[in-house]
Amino acid sequence: MGSEIALGRAFDRDRGMLALRKLAPEPGIALCEVPEPAAPGPDDVVVAVTAAGICGTDLHIADWTAGYAAMAQAMPVTMGHEFAGRVARLGEGVSDLRRGDRVVIRPSVVCGQCERCCTGQAEDCVTRRGIGIMRDGGFAALACVPAENCVPVPDALTDALAALTEPMTVSAEAVDTAGVRQGDSVLIIGPGTIGQGIALFTEAAGADRIVIAGHDDAARLATLRDMGFADTLDTVGTSLRKGLERAGLPLSYDRIIEAAGVPALVGEALDLLALRGVLTICGIHAKPAAVDLTILVRRHQQIRGSYRAPLATWPRVLGYLAAHGARVSHMITEEVALAEAPAAFARAKSRSASKIMLRP
C-alpha cells in the first residue's frame, strides 16, 4: 500500500508516481505514492494518462455509499474510470497499437469466456471487472489496461474531450434505451454530466421539446443553457410538477430519463409520463423506489433501465465529440493537477462544477 501524501509536499518522481486511491471500505480517499506499473503482461498496454474525469461514481465511492461493497476485495485500488492517454508500453502479443497512439479507455474488463462474451454481448459479461473500481484506474500518471479496451481517439479531439467519451456513451445508451423518436417531448431529470450528454443525444435523435430539471443545481443548469438548452428548471423548494407548472413548461412527456439517482423522483416522474410513455432510469439509487403499479398498468407505461453502452456506441460518440467539440467543451468546468484532487472532489460534490478533469 502506498503511503498517504500530504497535499503541500513536493512529489519525488524517483519514488514512483502519485495516485488517488481507495484504501478501505469506509468514507475517504487518499493521495498516495505508489510504484509505477510493472512491464505489461501479454495483450496489455501501459497508458500515460493525459486527462481523467471525476465521475458521480467516484463521489459515491469516496463517500462509501451503498452499492459498491464488492469493491472492498480490490482495495487498495487506484480510482478513475473516465480517462484518455497515450500508449507508453506494449505487452507481448499487442499488434493493433503502437507507442504514442492516443486512446480512450473502455472501463469494463470482460472475461471472454462466459455465455454473453461468447455470443457477441461482451458488454453484459457476468464477471466483468471495472477499471478504477476492481483494478487500478486512471487517477495516476500511468495505468495498465487490456489492449482491447483501448479505443483510438480522432486527432480533432483534445485530451479532455476524449476523456468525456465514457460518460457520453452512458448518455447515448440512455437515449437509445428510451427509444427517443423524432418529435418526442422529453424530460431529463438530473443536469450532471450524464444528463447533459442525454440532452445532446436527445436533440440529435430529433426530440421536439427538451426540458432539463435539477435540484439546487444552478451551475450545472447554467452549463446546459450555455450549450443552447433554454428549458431548464431548478426545483429547489418545490416539487417537480409544481416547478414545471410555475415555469410554464409541459406537464406531460413522451419520454422521461432519470439521471439523478434520487428514488423519490421515480414516482414524480411517472406522474408526468404520458399515456404509453417510457421512463428510463440510468441514475444509481442507494435505496428502493416506490412505484404505483396499478397506474403504470392502466396508463400502459414502461420503466426501463440503462447502464453501460456496447462497443459499437464508442466510435459513434467519438465522432459526435469530434464534430461538436466547441459546444461539448462547455461541459468541462476546469482542469486541475492530480495533487489538487481532494479539493476538486469537494467542488464536484457541492455541484458548483460540472465536469472536472484531473491531469496526472
C-alpha positions as CSV (number, residue, x, y, z in Angstrom):
1,M,0.0,0.0,0.0
2,G,1.3,3.4,-0.8
3,S,1.8,5.9,2.0
4,E,-0.6,8.8,2.2
5,I,1.0,12.0,0.9
6,A,0.5,15.5,2.4
7,L,-1.1,17.8,-0.2
8,G,1.5,20.5,0.3
9,R,4.6,18.3,-0.1
10,A,6.6,18.2,-3.3
11,F,6.4,14.9,-5.1
12,D,9.6,13.0,-5.8
13,R,9.3,11.3,-9.2
14,D,12.2,8.9,-8.3
15,R,10.0,7.2,-5.7
16,G,7.2,6.2,-8.1
17,M,4.1,8.1,-9.0
18,L,1.2,9.9,-7.4
19,A,-2.2,8.1,-7.4
20,L,-5.6,8.8,-5.9
21,R,-6.7,5.6,-4.2
22,K,-9.5,4.0,-2.2
23,L,-7.7,2.3,0.7
24,A,-10.5,0.8,2.8
25,P,-14.3,0.2,2.7
26,E,-15.2,3.4,4.6
27,P,-15.5,7.1,3.7
28,G,-12.4,8.7,2.4
29,I,-9.8,8.7,-0.4
30,A,-6.1,9.3,-0.3
31,L,-3.3,10.6,-2.5
32,C,-0.5,8.0,-2.3
33,E,2.9,7.4,-3.7
34,V,2.8,4.1,-5.5
35,P,5.2,2.2,-7.8
36,E,4.8,2.6,-11.5
37,P,3.1,-0.3,-13.2
38,A,5.4,-3.2,-14.0
39,A,6.0,-4.2,-17.6
40,P,2.6,-5.0,-19.2
41,G,1.6,-8.6,-19.5
42,P,0.5,-10.3,-22.7
43,D,-2.2,-8.4,-24.5
44,D,-1.9,-5.4,-22.1
45,V,-0.6,-1.9,-22.5
46,V,0.6,0.8,-20.2
47,V,-1.1,4.1,-20.9
48,A,0.3,7.5,-19.9
49,V,-2.8,9.3,-18.7
50,T,-3.4,12.7,-20.1
51,A,-6.8,13.5,-18.7
52,A,-9.2,11.8,-16.3
53,G,-12.7,12.9,-15.3
54,I,-14.2,12.9,-11.8
55,C,-17.5,11.0,-12.1
56,G,-20.5,10.7,-9.9
57,T,-19.5,7.1,-9.2
58,D,-16.2,8.4,-7.9
59,L,-18.0,10.6,-5.5
60,H,-20.2,7.7,-4.3
61,I,-17.0,5.6,-3.8
62,A,-15.3,8.4,-1.9
63,D,-18.4,8.8,0.4
64,W,-18.8,4.9,0.5
65,T,-22.5,5.0,-0.2
66,A,-24.4,1.8,-0.7
67,G,-23.8,-0.3,-3.9
68,Y,-20.0,-0.6,-4.0
69,A,-19.3,-3.3,-1.4
70,A,-17.8,-5.7,-3.9
71,M,-15.0,-3.1,-4.4
72,A,-13.6,-3.9,-1.0
73,Q,-11.9,-7.0,-2.2
74,A,-9.8,-4.9,-4.7
75,M,-8.6,-2.4,-2.1
76,P,-6.3,-0.6,-2.0
77,V,-7.1,0.4,-5.6
78,T,-6.4,3.4,-7.8
79,M,-9.6,5.1,-8.8
80,G,-10.6,6.7,-12.1
81,H,-12.5,5.1,-15.0
82,E,-13.0,8.1,-17.4
83,F,-9.6,8.6,-18.9
84,A,-7.6,9.1,-22.1
85,G,-3.9,9.0,-22.8
86,R,-1.1,7.8,-25.0
87,V,0.2,4.2,-25.2
88,A,3.5,4.1,-23.4
89,R,4.4,0.4,-23.3
90,L,3.2,-2.6,-25.2
91,G,2.8,-6.1,-23.8
92,E,3.6,-9.2,-25.8
93,G,1.0,-10.0,-28.5
94,V,-0.3,-6.5,-28.9
95,S,-0.2,-5.7,-32.6
96,D,-3.1,-3.2,-33.2
97,L,-1.5,-0.4,-31.2
98,R,1.8,1.5,-31.3
99,R,3.7,3.5,-28.7
100,G,2.4,7.1,-28.8
101,D,-1.1,6.2,-30.0
102,R,-3.8,8.3,-28.5
103,V,-6.6,6.2,-26.9
104,V,-9.6,6.4,-24.6
105,I,-10.2,3.5,-22.2
106,R,-13.4,1.4,-22.0
107,P,-13.5,0.6,-18.3
108,S,-15.2,-2.8,-18.4
109,V,-12.7,-5.7,-18.5
110,V,-14.6,-8.8,-19.7
111,C,-13.7,-12.4,-19.2
112,G,-14.1,-13.5,-22.8
113,Q,-15.5,-16.9,-21.7
114,C,-19.0,-16.5,-20.3
115,E,-22.1,-17.1,-22.4
116,R,-22.5,-13.4,-23.0
117,C,-19.0,-12.9,-24.1
118,C,-19.1,-15.9,-26.4
119,T,-22.3,-14.7,-28.1
120,G,-21.2,-11.2,-29.0
121,Q,-22.7,-9.4,-26.0
122,A,-19.5,-8.8,-24.0
123,E,-20.9,-5.6,-22.5
124,D,-23.1,-7.8,-20.4
125,C,-20.2,-10.0,-19.2
126,V,-21.3,-11.6,-15.9
127,T,-17.8,-11.5,-14.4
128,R,-16.6,-8.1,-15.7
129,R,-14.2,-6.1,-13.6
130,G,-14.3,-2.3,-13.8
131,I,-11.1,-0.4,-14.3
132,G,-10.8,2.2,-11.5
133,I,-13.1,0.1,-9.3
134,M,-12.0,-3.5,-9.3
135,R,-8.5,-2.9,-10.7
136,D,-6.2,0.2,-10.8
137,G,-7.5,3.0,-12.9
138,G,-6.6,6.4,-14.4
139,F,-6.2,8.7,-11.4
140,A,-2.4,8.2,-11.8
141,A,0.3,9.1,-14.3
142,L,0.3,5.5,-15.7
143,A,-2.3,2.8,-16.0
144,C,-2.0,-0.8,-17.1
145,V,-5.1,-1.9,-19.2
146,P,-6.0,-4.6,-21.7
147,A,-5.2,-3.5,-25.2
148,E,-8.7,-4.5,-26.3
149,N,-10.1,-1.8,-24.0
150,C,-8.2,1.0,-25.9
151,V,-10.3,2.9,-28.5
152,P,-8.4,5.2,-30.9
153,V,-9.0,8.9,-30.5
154,P,-9.5,11.2,-33.5
155,D,-6.9,13.9,-34.0
156,A,-9.6,16.6,-33.7
157,L,-10.2,15.8,-30.1
158,T,-8.4,17.4,-27.2
159,D,-7.4,15.1,-24.3
160,A,-10.1,16.5,-22.1
161,L,-12.8,16.0,-24.6
162,A,-11.6,12.5,-25.3
163,A,-11.8,11.7,-21.6
164,L,-15.6,12.6,-21.8
165,T,-16.2,9.6,-24.1
166,E,-17.1,7.1,-21.4
167,P,-19.8,9.2,-19.7
168,M,-21.1,10.3,-23.1
169,T,-21.5,6.6,-24.1
170,V,-23.7,6.2,-21.0
171,S,-25.7,9.2,-22.1
172,A,-26.1,7.8,-25.6
173,E,-27.1,4.4,-24.3
174,A,-29.8,6.0,-22.1
175,V,-31.3,7.8,-25.2
176,D,-31.1,4.6,-27.2
177,T,-32.8,2.6,-24.4
178,A,-35.5,5.3,-24.0
179,G,-36.2,5.0,-27.8
180,V,-36.4,8.8,-28.3
181,R,-38.0,9.5,-31.6
182,Q,-38.5,12.4,-33.9
183,G,-41.0,14.9,-32.4
184,D,-40.9,13.4,-28.9
185,S,-41.2,15.6,-25.8
186,V,-38.5,14.6,-23.3
187,L,-37.9,15.5,-19.7
188,I,-34.4,14.9,-18.3
189,I,-34.1,14.7,-14.5
190,G,-30.5,15.4,-13.3
191,P,-28.3,18.0,-15.0
192,G,-24.9,16.4,-14.3
193,T,-22.5,15.2,-17.0
194,I,-24.8,12.2,-17.9
195,G,-27.9,14.4,-18.0
196,Q,-26.0,17.0,-20.1
197,G,-24.9,14.3,-22.6
198,I,-28.5,12.9,-22.6
199,A,-29.7,16.4,-23.6
200,L,-27.3,16.5,-26.5
201,F,-28.1,13.0,-27.8
202,T,-31.9,13.6,-27.3
203,E,-31.6,16.6,-29.5
204,A,-29.6,14.6,-32.1
205,A,-32.4,12.0,-32.1
206,G,-34.9,14.6,-33.2
207,A,-36.9,15.4,-30.0
208,D,-39.2,18.3,-30.4
209,R,-39.1,19.6,-26.8
210,I,-36.3,19.0,-24.2
211,V,-36.7,20.1,-20.6
212,I,-33.9,19.5,-18.0
213,A,-34.7,19.6,-14.3
214,G,-32.3,19.8,-11.4
215,H,-32.4,20.5,-7.7
216,D,-30.2,23.2,-6.2
217,D,-28.2,22.9,-9.4
218,A,-27.6,26.5,-10.6
219,A,-24.1,25.9,-12.0
220,R,-24.9,22.7,-14.0
221,L,-28.1,24.1,-15.3
222,A,-26.2,27.2,-16.5
223,T,-23.8,24.8,-18.4
224,L,-26.8,23.4,-20.2
225,R,-28.0,26.9,-21.1
226,D,-24.5,27.7,-22.4
227,M,-24.9,24.6,-24.7
228,G,-28.2,26.0,-26.0
229,F,-30.9,24.3,-23.9
230,A,-33.3,27.1,-22.9
231,D,-35.9,24.9,-21.0
232,T,-34.1,24.3,-17.7
233,L,-35.7,24.1,-14.2
234,D,-34.4,24.2,-10.6
235,T,-36.9,22.5,-8.3
236,V,-35.3,23.8,-5.0
237,G,-38.2,24.5,-2.6
238,T,-40.8,22.8,-4.7
239,S,-41.9,19.5,-6.4
240,L,-41.1,18.6,-9.9
241,R,-44.7,19.1,-11.1
242,K,-45.2,22.4,-9.3
243,G,-41.9,23.7,-10.6
244,L,-42.8,22.8,-14.2
245,E,-46.2,24.4,-13.8
246,R,-44.8,27.7,-12.4
247,A,-42.3,27.8,-15.2
248,G,-45.0,27.4,-17.8
249,L,-43.4,24.1,-19.0
250,P,-45.3,21.0,-20.2
251,L,-46.7,18.6,-17.6
252,S,-46.7,15.5,-19.8
253,Y,-43.8,13.9,-21.7
254,D,-43.4,11.0,-24.1
255,R,-40.0,10.1,-22.7
256,I,-38.6,10.8,-19.3
257,I,-34.9,10.0,-18.5
258,E,-33.9,10.0,-14.8
259,A,-30.2,10.6,-14.2
260,A,-30.3,11.9,-10.7
261,G,-30.2,8.8,-8.6
262,V,-33.0,10.1,-6.2
263,P,-35.6,7.3,-5.5
264,A,-38.4,9.8,-4.6
265,L,-38.2,11.2,-8.2
266,V,-39.3,8.0,-9.8
267,G,-42.9,8.4,-8.6
268,E,-42.8,12.1,-9.5
269,A,-41.6,11.2,-13.0
270,L,-44.3,8.6,-13.6
271,D,-46.9,11.2,-12.6
272,L,-45.6,13.3,-15.6
273,L,-45.3,10.5,-18.0
274,A,-47.7,10.4,-20.9
275,L,-50.0,7.5,-21.8
276,R,-47.8,4.8,-23.3
277,G,-44.7,6.8,-22.3
278,V,-41.4,5.4,-21.3
279,L,-39.4,6.2,-18.2
280,T,-35.8,5.3,-18.4
281,I,-33.6,5.1,-15.3
282,C,-29.9,5.5,-15.5
283,G,-29.2,7.0,-12.1
284,I,-27.7,4.8,-9.4
285,H,-30.1,4.6,-6.4
286,A,-28.9,3.8,-2.9
287,K,-32.4,2.9,-1.8
288,P,-35.5,1.3,-3.5
289,A,-38.2,3.5,-5.2
290,A,-41.9,3.2,-4.7
291,V,-44.0,2.7,-7.8
292,D,-47.8,2.6,-8.2
293,L,-48.0,-0.4,-10.4
294,T,-51.8,0.0,-10.9
295,I,-51.4,3.4,-12.5
296,L,-48.4,2.1,-14.5
297,V,-50.6,-0.8,-16.0
298,R,-53.6,1.3,-16.7
299,R,-51.6,4.0,-18.4
300,H,-49.7,1.4,-20.4
301,Q,-46.4,2.9,-19.3
302,Q,-42.9,1.4,-19.3
303,I,-39.9,1.6,-17.0
304,R,-36.6,0.7,-18.5
305,G,-33.1,0.5,-17.0
306,S,-30.0,1.7,-18.8
307,Y,-26.3,1.3,-17.9
308,R,-23.2,0.8,-20.0
309,A,-23.1,1.0,-23.8
310,P,-22.0,-1.7,-26.2
311,L,-18.6,-1.3,-28.0
312,A,-20.4,-0.2,-31.2
313,T,-21.5,3.0,-29.5
314,W,-18.0,4.3,-28.7
315,P,-16.9,5.2,-32.3
316,R,-20.3,7.0,-32.7
317,V,-19.8,9.0,-29.6
318,L,-16.2,9.9,-30.5
319,G,-17.5,11.1,-33.9
320,Y,-20.1,13.2,-32.2
321,L,-17.4,14.7,-29.9
322,A,-15.1,15.5,-32.8
323,A,-18.0,17.2,-34.7
324,H,-19.3,19.2,-31.8
325,G,-16.2,19.8,-29.7
326,A,-16.7,23.5,-29.2
327,R,-20.2,23.0,-27.8
328,V,-19.4,20.0,-25.7
329,S,-16.4,21.8,-24.2
330,H,-18.9,23.8,-22.0
331,M,-19.3,20.6,-20.0
332,I,-15.7,20.8,-18.8
333,T,-15.6,23.3,-15.9
334,E,-11.9,23.0,-15.1
335,E,-8.7,21.0,-15.5
336,V,-6.5,20.6,-12.4
337,A,-3.4,18.7,-11.4
338,L,-3.9,15.3,-9.7
339,A,-2.4,16.7,-6.5
340,E,-5.5,19.0,-6.3
341,A,-7.9,16.1,-6.5
342,P,-9.3,16.2,-2.9
343,A,-10.4,19.9,-3.3
344,A,-11.7,19.1,-6.8
345,F,-13.8,16.3,-5.3
346,A,-15.3,18.7,-2.8
347,R,-16.3,21.1,-5.6
348,A,-17.8,18.3,-7.6
349,K,-19.8,17.1,-4.6
350,S,-21.2,20.5,-4.0
351,R,-22.3,20.7,-7.6
352,S,-20.6,24.0,-8.1
353,A,-18.8,22.4,-11.1
354,S,-19.9,20.2,-14.0
355,K,-17.1,18.0,-15.2
356,I,-13.7,18.4,-13.6
357,M,-10.7,16.9,-15.4
358,L,-7.6,15.7,-13.5
359,R,-4.2,16.0,-15.3
360,P,-2.0,13.3,-13.8
